[in-house]
């Protein structure tokens, strides 16, 4: 842990020196990591492809973590400055002994973007009781995809612990391959994987987890508390760019948005990207305001407790994990 902290402090000092360039008009380099590659994060791709971050004075490089746990590790080790991850990770670290604490400063998605898929074409309307006795490919235990799915299942009177088999040991990069190889009866997928699987006739979307759970912040921009204190102009510039992207995404036609993000999905056709954008827009997936509300964090912790990954006595105060000062000043 000592080595991790030292690397983080060195990275903060270097970034603090660079942040002075923001005021002088020189682009400031920001090392950014997204949790996975998905149409779920469309506003972030728009901010990158349309030059919104650049206009705000930021030179952003992006990597894909392949997991919220890996994204948080990159943040705490100092190898990333800003990460897009689930808010549950900040709650877990707030309860840990780590002296480096993360802070959510800007929200991106309003709810879960995962779609429940069936291997067999449904004969009629989907009933969540159909999951009983089946195997369902979820995500890493304690992760937002796993917790939100369990919450959606419980909503319909089905017990995810005893009524079905939750498969949570397949890594993000291996999930599509496992499904195509015939593993499991049901699974949750993001876009664009869901559209690709449907196109190949290998699965059928039967429900939206986000529509079942309702509005609870799902992925958020997070930095360490030290980074935000030392680089407030950078965090403000980032938030301003995100607000600009959110306003554009709210009204832009799906074909236009598909073109904006095409470079991030080289294997997808224009028609497939349009379908994915329209599907997510119908769910009300993207936030129109980046503020992460207290009610959302409270609801998330309720779900974490119900899923058995957070003790009731270890609820975290909203102010311990969220800093809304940049949203309040967003241009």
N, C-alpha and C positions, 0 to 999 in steps of 0.2 A: 504493500500500500504506500510505503514511503517513497518508492521510486515513481509510482503513479502520480503522487502529489507533486513531487519535484518537477516532473515533466509538464504537469498542468500549470505550475507557477511560471515556468520558463515560457510556455506558450502564451500565457496571459501577458507577461512583460513585453514579449515581442509584438503581440497584437496591440497592446496599449500604445507602443511607439508608432505603429502603423496607423492607428486611429487618428492621430494628429493630422495625417494627410487628408482625411475626409474634409476637414474644415478648409484645407488649402486647395481643394478641388481635385486632388489626385485620387484615383480609385483605391479603395481599401480591400485587400484580399480577404475573403471569408471562406473558410473550409466548411462546407455544408454536407450533411449526410441525410438522405431520406431512408426510411425504414425498408421499403420495397419499391419496385417500379410498378406503378399502377395508375390508371386513369383517375383513380380516387384522388390523386394529388394534382389534378388539372390546374387549379389556380397557381400553384408553384411553378409548373412548367410554363404557363403563360408569362409569369413574371420573368422567367429566364429567357424564353424565346423572343419575347417582345421588347426586351431591353429595359424592363422596369427597374430591376436591381441596378443595372448599369447607370440609368438615369439618376438613381438615388445615390450614386457615388460608390457602389460596391462592385468588386470584381469577384464573382462567386464561382467556385469550383465545386462540383457535386460528385459524391460517391453514394452507392447503394449499400446499406448495412446488411440487408437480409435478416432483419429481426430487431425488435425494439431493444432487446437485451444487449445486442451488439452495438446498436446506436448509442445507448446510454454508456456503455463501456468506452466508446470512442470519445464521448463528451468528457467523462470523468478522467480519462487518461491524458486529455489535452490534445488528441489527434484530430478533433473536430471542434469548431467554434459554435456552430448552431446545428441542431438535429431536429428532424421531423419524426416524432415518435408518439406512442400512446401516452396519455397522462398518468396511467397506472404506474409507469416506471418511476416517475418523480415521487409518487406516494411511497413506493417501496424504499427508495433511497432516503427519503426523509425519515423513515423509521430505522435506517441502518446506522452503523457507526462511521460511515464515510464523512470526513470533515468537509469534503467538497459537496455542496448541495445544488441540485438543479432547480431552475425556475422556469415555469411556463410563462411566456410573455406575449404569445400571439396564437390564436386558434385558426385552423384551416377547414376541418370537416365537421359537420354538424351532427353526424351520427355514423353508425357502422356501414361500411360499403360492401360487406360480404354478402354474397348471394348463395342461398342453399340450393344445391343441385342434386337431382336424382339420377341414378344410372338408367332407370327405365322411364319411358315416356308416360306421364300421368294420364290415367283414364278420365279423370275428372278434377274437381277442385282439390287442392292439396289440404290434407288434415295432418296437423303435427303429431297426432297419435300414430300416424303411419311410421314414425321413427322407432316405435317400440320394438325391441328385439333386433334392431338393425345396428350396423356399424357406421359411425359418422366420423369422417376425417375433419378434425378441428385444428387447433394450433397448440403451441407450447402452453402447458398449464400456467395459469396466472396472467397470460397475455390478454389484451383486450379482445382479440378475435374469439378466444376460448370463453372468456367471461361473458361477452355479449351474447354469444350463441347459447350458452347455458341459460341466460336470463330469458331469451326468446322462447326456449323450450319449456322452462318452468311456467311461463305465462299461460301456456295451454294445458297445464295440469300434468305434464310429463316430467318425470324425474330423470335428469341427465346422468345421475350417478348410478341408478339402479335399473331404469327402464330400457336402456340402450348402451351400446359400447362406444365411448368417446375415444377416438384414436388421435393422440396428441404428440406423437413422437416422430413425426415426419417433418423435416426441415422445409422452410419456405421454398427453396430452389428445387426440391424434389417432389413437391406435392402434385403438380400436374402430371409428371411422369408416373407417379404411383397410381393416380387415378386412371390414366390411360392403360396401365398394365392390369387393370381390373380389380384394384384394391378398394374395398369399402362399398357400401350401398348408397350412402349420401356423403356429400362433402360441401364445404364452403369455399367459394372462390371469389376473387376480386375481378374487376375488368382490367385488362382485356381477356384474361384467361377464360372467363365464363362464356364470352361471345365466341371465342375460338373453339371451345369444347362443344358448344351447341352447333356450330357450323359443321363440325366433323361428325355430328350425330352420336357423340360419346357421352352426352349428358343433357339434362334439361333443367332450367331454372324454375324452381317451384315456389320460392319465397325470398323475401328480402329481410335480413336480420335487422337492419336499421329501421325499417318500417314497423317491425314488431316492437322494438325497444323504445323507439321515439328519440327525440332530440337530446343527446348526451355527447359532449365533445369527444371525438374519437382519435384524432391526430392533431398534435399541437407543436408549434415551434418552441424549442427549449434550449436554454443555455445555462451555464453555471451562474450562481449568484455573483461570484467574483467578476465574471465576464461582463455582466450587465452593469455592475457598479463602475467598472473601469472603462467601458466602451458604450456609454448610453447613446451617443450619436449614431453608432453603427446599428444598435438595436432599433432605434427610432427610424433610421433609413430603411431597415428591413421591413418593419411594420408598415411604413408608408407604402412601400412597393407592394406588399401583400394586399393592403386595402384597395389599391389601384387595380390589382388583378381581380379581386373579388367583385368589384363594381363592374368590370368589363365582362366577366364570366356570367354575371347575373342576367345580362341582356343580349350577349352576342349569339348569333345563330349557331346551332350545333356543327354545321359543315365548316364554318369559319374557325371554331374552336378546334375541330379535328385537324385542320391544316396547321394551326398554331403549335400543336403538340406532336405532329407526325414524326419529327426527328427523334423523339424519345421512344418511339415504338416502330422501328424500321420493319418489323415483320407483319405489321397490321396494314390492311387496305384502308382507303378513305371511308368506304362504306362501313367497315367494321368499327372504326373509331367513332363515326357518327352514331352508330347504334349504341355503343358503349356510353357516349356522352348523353344521349337522350335517355337511356335507362337510368343513369345516375341523377340526371336532372329531375326525372319523375319521382325519385325518392326524396328529393330535397336535400341532397347530400352536402352541398357546399355552403359554408357559412356566408352570410351577407355582411356580417360584422365580426371582426376577429376577436372580440372580447370573450373570454372564457368565464362564464358566470359561476357564482358560488353554488347554485342549484345543480349545475352539471357535475361539479366535483363531488357534491354530497351524494348525488344519484349514483355516480360511478363507485364511490366507496360502499354504498348499499349493495351494489352488485358484487363487488369484491368480497364482501363479508358473506353474502348469500352463497357464493361459490366456494367458500372455505379457504380463500387465499389471503385474507386479511382478518386479523382478530378484531372483534368489536371494540376492544379497549385501545386499539392502536389507530383509531381514526386520526387523520392529519388535518390540522387547521388549514382552511382555504388560503390564508395569507402566507402560509409556510411553503406553498408550492406554486402560487400564481402571483405574478407582478403585472398589473394592468396599467401601469403608468404610461407605457408606450402607446397602448391602444387609445388611451385618453387624449393623447397629443397627436394622434395620427392625422396626416394631411390627406 
